[in-house]
Amino acid sequence: MIELQNVAMSYGGRELLSEMTLRLMPGSFHFLTGPSGAGKTTFLKLCYAELSPSSGMLSLFDRDVRMMTRDDVAAMRQRIGVVHQDCQFLDHLSVAENIALPLSVSRRAADPKELRELLSWVGLRAQADALPPQLSGGERQRAALARAVMMSPDIILADEPTGNLDWEMSQRLLNLLIELNRMGKTVLIATHDLNLIRTAKSQVATRVLRIANQRLQLAGADL
Ligand SMILES: Nc1ncnc2c1ncn2[C@@H]1O[C@H](COP(=O)(O)OP(=O)(O)OP(=O)(O)O)[C@@H](O)[C@H]1O
């Protein structure tokens, strides 16, 4: 699904990530951890072809990203749902309209019943017509998750999805991600939150990747 062979990533000639080799299999559940500034967000950006590797081979859905046209990348991105760290919304549109926005990019209208079900699933039925600034932090994160799954992607990438949330809200979001994984979605979550990783490990088979010294490693069972 996502495969890297000896991938490196540099910014302005400075190598941030080196010698990364990894294969994410369909239906797997991974965490990505590492110190602040280690390159977790950069790694996720590689995984949805927002960035191209400086060297090495990156393939998404069995296709080498170097061979993809712009249209190929756009089509491939519809299969990847991303929950960004800052989860920005268009503040003049309602929560429901924001969640349905990915469909409008491909000039499709949301099925009202599906949209209602999605809002219920993330516990935001009552906030459907609210504007994003009226949402709490936890509600924003759940709206961001709903937006990411609107297109029924095969892969969910989440960048610090529980960053500013209390423990109860973090668990609620984690449960939604676990549910998606049980439905067959491949999940990759970048997080500093070791408690979240431990909680997930007790519920689902996960692997923990760690970025250390520019390299991607498989973390030990001690986590
Ligand atoms: N577009 C860019 N141009 C130059 N440097 C960048 C760019 N984006 C990120 N960096 C640098 O790359 C490094 C890694 O950033 P990244 O956001 O990937 O780390 P991170 O592990 O996600 O950090 P955090 O946990 O704090 O979110 C940082 O030093 C950052 O300043």
PDBQT file of the ligand as one rigid body, heavy atoms in Angstrom, charges set to zero:
ROOT
HETATM    1  N1  LIG A 301       8.870  23.156   4.225  1.00  0.00    +0.000 N 
HETATM    2  C1  LIG A 301       9.929  23.090   5.029  1.00  0.00    +0.000 A 
HETATM    3  N2  LIG A 301      11.084  23.706   4.699  1.00  0.00    +0.000 NA
HETATM    4  C2  LIG A 301      12.182  23.623   5.497  1.00  0.00    +0.000 A 
HETATM    5  N3  LIG A 301      12.214  22.949   6.671  1.00  0.00    +0.000 NA
HETATM    6  C3  LIG A 301      11.090  22.319   7.054  1.00  0.00    +0.000 A 
HETATM    7  C4  LIG A 301       9.899  22.355   6.253  1.00  0.00    +0.000 A 
HETATM    8  N4  LIG A 301       8.941  21.628   6.884  1.00  0.00    +0.000 NA
HETATM    9  C5  LIG A 301       9.512  21.166   8.012  1.00  0.00    +0.000 A 
HETATM   10  N5  LIG A 301      10.798  21.574   8.113  1.00  0.00    +0.000 N 
HETATM   11  C6  LIG A 301      11.726  21.263   9.202  1.00  0.00    +0.000 C 
HETATM   12  O1  LIG A 301      11.882  19.851   9.246  1.00  0.00    +0.000 OA
HETATM   13  C7  LIG A 301      11.963  19.420  10.602  1.00  0.00    +0.000 C 
HETATM   14  C8  LIG A 301      10.927  18.346  10.859  1.00  0.00    +0.000 C 
HETATM   15  O2  LIG A 301       9.633  18.931  10.819  1.00  0.00    +0.000 OA
HETATM   16  P1  LIG A 301       8.320  18.032  10.997  1.00  0.00    +0.000 P 
HETATM   17  O3  LIG A 301       7.179  18.978  11.095  1.00  0.00    +0.000 OA
HETATM   18  O4  LIG A 301       8.279  16.997   9.957  1.00  0.00    +0.000 OA
HETATM   19  O5  LIG A 301       8.630  17.356  12.413  1.00  0.00    +0.000 OA
HETATM   20  P2  LIG A 301       7.666  16.632  13.459  1.00  0.00    +0.000 P 
HETATM   21  O6  LIG A 301       8.388  15.427  13.941  1.00  0.00    +0.000 OA
HETATM   22  O7  LIG A 301       6.324  16.422  12.851  1.00  0.00    +0.000 OA
HETATM   23  O8  LIG A 301       7.559  17.710  14.604  1.00  0.00    +0.000 OA
HETATM   24  P3  LIG A 301       6.394  17.968  15.720  1.00  0.00    +0.000 P 
HETATM   25  O9  LIG A 301       6.336  16.729  16.558  1.00  0.00    +0.000 OA
HETATM   26  O10 LIG A 301       6.938  19.142  16.484  1.00  0.00    +0.000 OA
HETATM   27  O11 LIG A 301       5.130  18.272  14.969  1.00  0.00    +0.000 OA
HETATM   28  C9  LIG A 301      11.830  20.657  11.474  1.00  0.00    +0.000 C 
HETATM   29  O12 LIG A 301      13.129  21.088  11.831  1.00  0.00    +0.000 OA
HETATM   30  C10 LIG A 301      11.161  21.649  10.558  1.00  0.00    +0.000 C 
HETATM   31  O13 LIG A 301      11.536  22.969  10.879  1.00  0.00    +0.000 OA
ENDROOT
TORSDOF 0
